[in-house]
Amino acid sequence: ATIDVAEIKDNEYSIYPNPARDYVKVSGEDINSISVYNCLGALVERVEAKGNTTSISTSSYNTGVYFITVEQNNGVSTTQKMVVTH
């Protein structure tokens, strides 16, 4: 018997500019929501995706390293590092 396994592709989205100053854009297909965590793992912001490109203001963030988790509509989530400078 064979089992059909769906292929999961990492990083089907992009985060730019990185490092970010005033904003960061997350673009990709089939994105449901975007969560931003600080380096301690605390949730900083959660944003519902708006189309294929969503802009997030980082002007109120402290300078440092953050992690952006993108959750796709199929339930798969992927995390990437983002740096904020001012």
C-alpha positions as CSV (number, residue, x, y, z in Angstrom):
1,A,0.0,0.0,0.0
2,T,1.2,3.5,-0.7
3,I,0.4,6.7,1.2
4,D,0.1,10.0,-0.6
5,V,2.0,12.7,1.3
6,A,1.5,16.3,0.3
7,E,4.8,18.2,-0.3
8,I,5.3,21.1,2.1
9,K,7.5,23.9,0.8
10,D,9.3,26.2,3.1
11,N,9.5,30.0,2.7
12,E,6.9,30.4,0.0
13,Y,6.9,34.0,1.1
14,S,9.3,36.9,1.4
15,I,10.0,39.5,4.1
16,Y,11.4,42.8,2.9
17,P,13.2,45.1,3.7
18,N,15.2,43.1,6.2
19,P,16.6,44.8,8.2
20,A,13.5,47.0,8.6
21,R,13.2,50.6,9.7
22,D,9.6,51.9,9.6
23,Y,7.8,49.0,8.0
24,V,8.2,45.5,6.7
25,K,6.2,43.8,3.9
26,V,5.3,40.1,3.9
27,S,4.3,38.8,0.5
28,G,3.4,35.4,-0.7
29,E,0.4,33.3,-1.7
30,D,-2.2,31.7,0.5
31,I,-1.2,33.6,3.7
32,N,-3.8,33.6,6.4
33,S,-2.2,35.5,9.3
34,I,1.2,36.9,10.3
35,S,2.5,36.9,13.9
36,V,5.5,38.9,15.1
37,Y,7.4,37.7,18.2
38,N,10.2,39.4,20.1
39,C,13.5,37.6,20.9
40,L,11.9,36.4,24.2
41,G,9.1,34.7,22.4
42,A,6.4,37.2,23.5
43,L,3.7,38.0,20.9
44,V,4.2,41.6,19.7
45,E,1.6,41.8,17.0
46,R,-0.8,39.6,15.0
47,V,-2.0,40.7,11.6
48,E,-4.6,39.2,9.3
49,A,-3.2,39.0,5.8
50,K,-4.6,41.4,3.2
51,G,-4.1,39.8,-0.2
52,N,-0.7,38.6,-1.4
53,T,1.2,41.5,0.3
54,T,0.7,42.8,3.8
55,S,2.6,45.8,5.3
56,I,3.4,45.9,9.0
57,S,4.5,49.1,10.7
58,T,7.7,48.5,12.8
59,S,8.1,52.2,13.8
60,S,6.9,51.4,17.4
61,Y,9.2,48.3,17.7
62,N,12.4,48.5,19.7
63,T,15.6,47.9,17.8
64,G,16.4,44.2,17.8
65,V,15.6,40.8,16.5
66,Y,12.1,39.6,15.9
67,F,10.6,36.4,14.5
68,I,7.8,36.5,11.9
69,T,5.5,33.5,11.7
70,V,3.4,33.2,8.6
71,E,0.4,30.9,8.8
72,Q,-1.0,29.7,5.5
73,N,-4.6,28.8,4.8
74,N,-3.7,25.1,4.7
75,G,-2.5,25.3,8.4
76,V,1.3,25.2,7.6
77,S,3.3,27.8,9.5
78,T,6.8,29.0,8.8
79,T,9.0,31.3,10.9
80,Q,11.8,33.7,9.7
81,K,14.0,36.1,11.5
82,M,13.6,39.9,11.1
83,V,15.9,42.7,12.3
84,V,14.6,46.1,13.2
85,T,16.9,49.1,13.2
86,H,16.1,52.8,13.6
